[in-house]
Amino acid sequence: MKTGLSKKQKATNIYFTEADTMIEVCTYNTSLKNRLTDYAGNYPSECRLIDNDGNGCLTFEVNKGRFGFKLTAPYSEERRKAASELAKKNTERLRRQEQ
């Protein structure tokens, strides 16, 4: 859907206070909108769509206990190299299977 907004204007905003039990998520991100829509359909007591601005932004209200942030440490050079070698080895194995 064309909204006339630039990518920089299409932000995902997450609002909450320590006192409230709900988190408000406003997003243009299609993947996140789809995941939240599915979650709201499956668990209406935990998540619900509260606004559709008509320009591609959906706003959901999510139970604070159901929403999380995941921070991961950057890979060390050693771990990056090991992952690369593993991927190369598996690529060769997959190519042999195709023949």
Secondary structure, 3 states (H helix, E strand, C coil): CCCCCCHHHCCCEEECCCCCCEEEEEECCHHHHHHHHHHHHHCCCCEEEEEECCCCCEEEEEEHHHCCCCCCCCCCHHHHHHHHHHHHHHHHHHHHHHC
